[in-house]
């Protein structure tokens, strides 16, 4: 008998050891993070101590109307509200995983009746058994019970702790995701606000151009009556005036749509956007300090979100690998049980208890566990690629925007010179036209060139301001 028990123990031990064999996770190297450049440009050193990405948005934006719009959007934006609920969902996931570490205790009541055959071992035994002297076992036999039931999986391999750590990492990633939504929202509100101001200034320019065209048309009609111009000149000026008025209505529609777009970001129905357009062209863009590329890892919430998702994915692989190991579960019950309700109060005879420990692991047909592990392993690699892509895109964004800031500044200066020169040429052309020393085509061409230059100058100012906002957001600013 002892030899037989040894064989049983040896077989059980071999089964446990066989079930403990688990595949290894893929080892991944983070080349992009390890090889991030020291500076954004090869020929220019950045100041480590100056980084505009750490500046709170209330200090970065100085226009009170814009600040008010940002505050409203942070309170009412629907996309932000959706993201906040994702955080709550992730928080509940942490609580659920943490709960698995503790025993579960349930209370229950039960009642039933059983009729067994007379010519069975149970039936024959009940028939020959007396509950009390002179009282046979009842037939059919009732059963009434009530008590507490506990179940606890002992975390011997720290699998449950690993699952909880993965849930915590995912929760923290949703918090960073919320910060990224905040940063994007502030950038979007600011960009649309500057575009709206640009449209307002373009509206002023086109209205001034309409007045100019109206005066030119009147001069052409007078010159026609004096035989100094032809009907063709009059019709050309009439056509140009009609074209300008049509452009005015196009800009009006663009202003309406832009206002509604800002209102949508603020989570409200259409209403006028309070703004001051007069100082738009004289607004000086903020000076932006980029710091060094490695600071993006700490400042940009999308990079931190991707990093935490990578951490969560690695922990998921570890937890999936531990599914190959045996699990130890302990079950216990404590309660009262009797075949008649009146006997439940007879103590200690009606007390029923049980304590069971079970160590079991997968042995045959592990395909489902293997599939889960392979899925988790693939997601880990996918998360690494996503993390690397986020870092690389962030670096390239800042590099492109730094170049754009410099080029748009030069573009704006040259457009300013072009506008001044064309304004002067308009006055000269109009004077020559009045004195019949220039034809109407020269006047029209000068006016069109001046209009286009002024429109482009306004667009350049808008791009100046928006590019600064974009690089501020790209450095990780806007969510603090």
C-alpha positions in Angstrom: 0.0 0.0 0.0 2.8 2.4 0.8 4.5 1.7 -2.6 1.1 2.3 -4.3 0.8 5.7 -2.5 4.4 6.6 -3.6 3.5 5.9 -7.2 0.4 8.1 -6.9 2.4 10.9 -5.4 5.1 10.6 -8.1 2.5 10.7 -10.9 0.8 13.7 -9.3 4.2 15.5 -9.0 5.1 14.7 -12.6 1.7 16.0 -13.8 2.2 19.3 -11.8 5.7 19.7 -13.2 4.5 19.0 -16.8 1.8 21.6 -16.4 4.4 24.2 -15.3 6.1 24.3 -18.6 5.3 27.7 -20.2 6.6 29.4 -23.4 8.8 32.4 -23.1 7.7 35.9 -24.1 9.3 37.7 -27.0 12.2 39.8 -25.8 11.9 43.3 -27.4 14.4 46.1 -27.7 13.3 49.8 -27.7 15.7 51.1 -30.4 13.8 54.3 -31.1 13.7 55.5 -27.4 17.4 54.5 -26.9 18.6 56.3 -30.0 16.6 59.6 -29.7 18.8 62.5 -30.9 20.2 65.0 -28.5 18.9 68.0 -30.4 16.1 68.7 -32.8 18.4 70.2 -35.4 22.0 69.1 -36.1 23.4 72.6 -36.3 21.7 74.2 -33.3 21.9 73.5 -29.6 18.8 73.7 -27.5 18.6 75.0 -24.0 17.8 72.2 -21.5 16.4 74.6 -18.9 13.9 76.4 -21.2 11.0 74.4 -22.5 7.7 76.0 -23.3 5.9 72.7 -23.0 6.0 73.0 -19.2 4.3 76.5 -19.3 0.6 76.3 -18.1 -1.8 77.3 -20.8 -3.2 80.2 -18.8 0.2 81.8 -18.9 0.9 80.9 -22.6 -2.3 82.5 -23.9 -2.8 86.1 -23.1 -6.0 87.0 -25.1 -8.8 87.1 -22.5 -11.4 86.2 -25.1 -9.5 83.1 -26.1 -8.9 82.1 -22.5 -12.6 82.3 -21.8 -13.4 80.0 -24.8 -10.8 77.5 -23.6 -12.3 77.5 -20.1 -15.8 76.9 -21.6 -14.5 74.0 -23.8 -12.8 72.3 -20.8 -16.1 72.3 -19.0 -18.5 71.3 -21.7 -16.6 69.5 -24.5 -18.3 66.1 -25.2 -15.2 64.3 -26.4 -13.5 65.3 -23.1 -16.5 64.0 -21.1 -16.4 60.7 -23.0 -12.7 60.4 -22.2 -13.4 61.0 -18.5 -15.8 58.1 -18.5 -13.1 55.9 -20.0 -11.0 56.7 -17.0 -13.9 55.6 -14.7 -14.2 52.3 -16.7 -10.4 51.7 -16.3 -10.6 52.5 -12.6 -13.4 49.9 -12.2 -11.1 47.4 -13.9 -8.5 48.0 -11.3 -11.0 47.4 -8.5 -12.2 44.2 -10.2 -8.6 42.8 -10.5 -7.8 43.8 -6.9 -10.9 42.0 -5.7 -9.7 38.7 -7.1 -6.8 38.8 -4.6 -9.3 38.5 -1.6 -11.6 35.5 -0.8 -15.1 35.7 -2.0 -17.7 35.0 0.7 -21.4 34.3 -0.1 -24.4 33.6 2.1 -27.1 31.3 0.9 -30.2 29.4 1.7 -31.5 26.2 0.2 -34.3 23.6 0.4 -35.0 20.4 -1.5 -36.4 16.9 -1.3 -35.0 13.6 -2.4 -36.7 10.2 -3.0 -34.2 7.3 -3.5 -35.0 3.8 -4.6 -35.6 1.3 -1.7 -33.3 -1.2 -3.2 -30.2 1.0 -3.3 -27.4 1.3 -0.8 -28.7 4.7 0.2 -32.3 3.6 0.3 -31.6 0.4 2.3 -29.4 2.3 4.7 -32.1 5.0 5.4 -34.7 2.3 5.9 -32.7 0.6 8.6 -31.7 3.8 10.3 -33.6 5.5 13.2 -33.3 9.2 13.8 -34.3 8.8 17.3 -35.4 5.7 19.2 -38.6 4.5 17.5 -38.5 7.1 14.7 -37.4 6.0 11.2 -35.8 8.2 8.5 -38.6 10.1 6.7 -39.3 9.1 3.1 -39.0 11.2 0.9 -36.1 12.9 2.6 -36.1 16.7 2.8 -33.0 18.9 3.0 -32.8 22.4 4.4 -29.6 24.4 4.6 -28.2 27.8 5.2 -24.8 29.3 5.8 -21.7 30.9 4.4 -19.5 29.8 1.5 -16.0 31.0 0.9 -13.7 30.5 -2.1 -10.1 31.8 -2.4 -7.5 31.4 -5.1 -4.1 31.6 -3.5 -1.9 33.7 -5.7 1.1 31.5 -5.5 2.6 32.6 -8.8 1.6 36.3 -8.4 -0.6 35.9 -11.5 -3.5 37.9 -9.9 -1.1 40.6 -8.7 0.3 40.9 -12.2 -3.2 41.3 -13.7 -3.8 44.0 -11.2 -0.6 45.8 -12.1 -1.6 45.6 -15.8 -5.0 47.1 -15.0 -3.3 49.9 -13.0 -1.0 50.7 -15.9 -4.0 50.8 -18.3 -5.8 53.1 -15.9 -2.8 55.5 -15.7 -2.7 55.4 -19.5 -6.3 56.6 -19.7 -5.4 59.5 -17.4 -2.6 60.4 -19.8 -5.1 60.0 -22.7 -7.3 62.5 -21.0 -4.4 64.9 -20.8 -3.7 64.4 -24.5 -7.4 65.2 -25.3 -7.0 68.4 -23.2 -3.9 69.4 -25.1 -5.6 68.7 -28.4 -8.7 70.6 -27.4 -6.9 73.7 -26.3 -4.9 73.6 -29.6 -8.0 73.2 -31.6 -9.9 76.1 -29.9 -6.9 78.4 -30.3 -6.3 77.5 -34.0 -10.0 78.0 -34.8 -10.0 81.3 -32.9 -7.1 82.7 -34.9 -8.7 81.5 -38.1 -11.9 83.3 -37.2 -9.9 86.5 -36.5 -8.2 86.1 -39.9 -11.6 85.8 -41.6 -12.8 89.0 -39.8 -9.8 90.9 -41.1 -10.3 89.4 -44.6 -13.9 90.6 -44.5 -12.6 94.1 -43.7 -10.2 94.0 -46.6 -12.8 92.8 -49.1 -15.2 95.5 -47.9 -12.5 98.1 -48.4 -11.8 96.7 -51.8 -15.6 96.9 -52.7 -15.5 100.6 -51.9 -12.4 101.0 -54.0 -14.0 99.2 -56.9 -17.2 101.3 -56.5 -15.2 104.5 -56.8 -13.3 103.1 -59.8 -16.5 102.2 -61.5 -17.9 105.7 -61.0 -14.7 107.2 -62.5 -14.9 104.8 -65.5 -18.5 106.0 -66.1 -17.5 109.6 -65.9 -14.6 109.0 -68.3 -16.9 107.2 -70.7 -19.3 110.2 -70.8 -16.3 112.4 -71.5 -15.2 109.9 -74.2 -11.9 109.2 -72.3 -12.9 105.5 -71.7 -15.0 102.9 -73.4 -18.0 100.8 -72.4 -15.6 97.8 -72.1 -13.8 99.6 -69.1 -17.1 100.1 -67.4 -18.2 96.5 -67.8 -14.8 95.3 -66.5 -15.1 97.4 -63.4 -18.7 96.2 -62.9 -17.6 92.5 -63.2 -14.8 93.1 -60.7 -17.2 94.7 -58.3 -19.7 91.8 -58.6 -16.9 89.3 -58.0 -15.8 91.1 -54.9 -19.3 91.2 -53.5 -19.6 87.4 -54.2 -16.3 86.9 -52.3 -17.8 88.8 -49.4 -20.7 86.4 -49.0 -18.3 83.5 -49.2 -16.3 84.9 -46.3 -19.5 85.5 -44.4 -20.4 81.8 -44.7 -16.9 80.8 -43.6 -17.2 83.1 -40.5 -20.5 81.5 -39.6 -19.1 77.9 -40.0 -16.0 78.8 -38.0 -18.1 80.3 -35.2 -20.2 77.2 -35.1 -17.1 75.0 -35.1 -15.8 76.9 -32.0 -19.2 76.6 -30.4 -19.2 72.8 -31.0 -15.8 72.6 -29.3 -17.3 74.5 -26.4 -20.3 72.1 -26.2 -23.0 74.7 -26.8 -25.5 75.8 -29.4 -24.6 78.5 -32.0 -24.0 82.0 -30.5 -21.7 84.9 -31.3 -18.0 84.5 -30.5 -16.7 87.4 -28.5 -13.4 88.6 -30.0 -11.4 91.7 -30.9 -10.3 91.7 -34.5 -8.5 95.1 -34.5 -5.3 93.9 -32.8 -5.0 90.7 -34.8 -2.4 92.0 -37.3 -0.3 93.6 -34.6 -0.2 90.5 -32.4 3.3 89.3 -31.8 3.6 85.4 -31.6 4.9 83.9 -28.4 8.6 83.0 -28.3 8.8 79.2 -28.0 11.6 77.3 -26.3 11.9 73.7 -27.4 14.2 72.2 -24.8 15.8 68.9 -25.8 14.1 65.9 -27.5 14.4 63.6 -24.5 12.1 65.9 -22.6 9.3 64.9 -24.9 9.2 61.6 -23.1 8.2 63.3 -19.9 6.1 66.2 -21.2 3.9 64.8 -24.0 0.9 62.9 -22.6 0.5 60.8 -25.8 4.0 59.4 -25.4 3.4 58.7 -21.7 0.1 57.0 -22.6 1.8 54.8 -25.2 4.5 54.0 -22.6 2.0 52.9 -20.0 0.1 50.9 -22.6 3.3 49.1 -23.4 3.9 48.4 -19.7 0.3 47.1 -19.4 0.9 44.8 -22.5 4.1 43.4 -21.0 2.3 42.6 -17.7 -0.6 41.0 -19.7 2.0 38.7 -21.3 3.4 37.8 -17.9 -0.1 37.0 -16.6 -1.0 34.9 -19.7 2.3 32.9 -19.2 1.3 32.1 -15.6 -1.9 30.5 -16.8 0.2 27.5 -17.7 1.1 27.0 -14.0 -1.2 25.1 -11.5 -3.6 27.1 -9.5 -4.4 26.6 -5.8 -8.0 27.1 -4.7 -9.4 26.8 -1.2 -13.1 26.4 -0.6 -14.9 26.4 2.8 -18.5 26.3 4.0 -20.0 26.8 7.4 -23.7 26.5 8.1 -26.7 24.6 9.3 -28.2 21.6 7.5 -31.1 19.2 8.4 -33.8 17.3 6.7 -36.4 19.1 8.7 -36.5 22.9 9.5 -37.2 22.3 13.2 -33.9 20.3 13.5 -31.8 23.3 12.2 -31.8 24.7 15.7 -30.4 21.6 17.3 -26.8 22.3 17.9 -24.2 21.1 17.3 -25.8 18.2 15.4 -27.1 20.5 12.5 -23.8 22.2 12.0 -22.2 21.4 8.7 -18.6 22.4 7.6 -16.3 21.7 4.8 -12.7 22.7 3.8 -11.3 21.7 0.5 -8.0 22.6 -1.1 -7.4 21.9 -4.8 -4.1 22.2 -6.8 -4.8 21.8 -10.5 -3.1 22.8 -13.7 -3.6 22.4 -17.4 -2.2 19.1 -18.8 -3.8 18.2 -22.1 -5.3 20.5 -24.8 -3.7 23.8 -23.9 -4.6 25.4 -27.2 -6.8 28.0 -25.6 -4.2 29.0 -23.1 -1.5 29.1 -25.8 -3.7 31.2 -28.1 -4.3 33.7 -25.2 -0.5 33.8 -24.6 0.3 34.3 -28.3 -2.3 37.1 -28.5 -0.9 38.9 -25.5 2.6 38.5 -26.9 1.6 39.9 -30.2 -0.1 42.8 -28.5 3.1 43.5 -26.5 5.0 43.8 -29.7 2.3 45.9 -31.3 2.3 48.3 -28.2 6.1 48.7 -28.6 5.7 49.7 -32.3 3.0 52.1 -31.3 5.2 53.6 -28.6 8.1 54.0 -31.0 5.9 55.5 -33.7 4.6 58.0 -31.2 8.1 59.1 -30.1 9.3 59.3 -33.8 6.2 61.3 -34.9 6.6 63.7 -31.9 10.2 64.4 -32.8 9.4 64.9 -36.5 6.5 67.2 -35.6 8.7 69.5 -33.5 11.5 69.5 -36.2 9.0 70.4 -38.9 7.3 73.1 -36.8 10.6 74.7 -35.8 11.5 75.0 -39.5 8.0 76.3 -40.2 8.2 79.0 -37.5 11.4 80.4 -39.1 10.1 80.2 -42.7 6.7 81.7 -42.0 8.3 84.6 -40.2 10.4 85.4 -43.3 7.3 84.8 -45.5 5.3 87.3 -43.4 8.0 90.0 -43.6 8.2 89.7 -47.4 4.4 89.8 -47.8 4.3 92.9 -45.7 6.8 94.6 -48.1 4.8 93.4 -51.1 1.5 94.8 -49.6 3.1 98.2 -48.9 4.5 98.4 -52.4 1.1 97.4 -54.0 -0.8 99.9 -51.9 1.4 102.6 -53.2 1.0 101.3 -56.8 -2.8 101.5 -56.4 -2.7 105.2 -55.6 -0.3 105.8 -58.6 -2.5 103.8 -61.0 -5.7 105.5 -59.9 -4.1 108.9 -60.3 -2.8 108.0 -63.8 -6.3 106.5 -64.7 -8.0 109.8 -63.7 -5.6 111.7 -66.0 -6.1 109.2 -68.8 -2.4 108.2 -68.6 -3.1 104.5 -67.7 -5.8 102.2 -69.0 -8.3 100.3 -66.8 -6.5 97.0 -67.1 -3.5 98.4 -65.2 -5.8 99.7 -62.5 -7.6 96.3 -62.2 -4.4 94.3 -62.1 -2.9 96.5 -59.4 -6.1 96.3 -57.3 -6.3 92.5 -57.7 -2.6 92.1 -56.8 -3.0 94.3 -53.8 -6.1 92.4 -52.6 -4.4 89.0 -53.0 -1.3 90.2 -51.2 -3.4 91.5 -48.2 -5.4 88.3 -48.1 -2.2 86.3 -48.1 -0.6 88.6 -45.4 -3.6 87.9 -43.1 -3.3 84.2 -43.8 0.5 84.4 -43.0 -0.3 86.1 -39.6 -2.8 83.4 -38.8 -0.3 80.7 -39.7 2.3 82.5 -37.5 0.1 82.3 -34.5 -1.3 78.8 -35.2 2.2 77.4 -35.8 3.3 78.7 -32.4 0.2 77.0 -30.8 1.0 73.8 -32.6 4.6 73.7 -31.5 3.5 74.5 -27.9 1.1 71.5 -28.0 3.8 69.4 -29.7 6.2 70.0 -26.8 3.6 68.7 -24.4 1.9 72.0 -23.4 -1.7 72.7 -22.9 -2.9 70.1 -20.4 -1.3 71.5 -17.2 
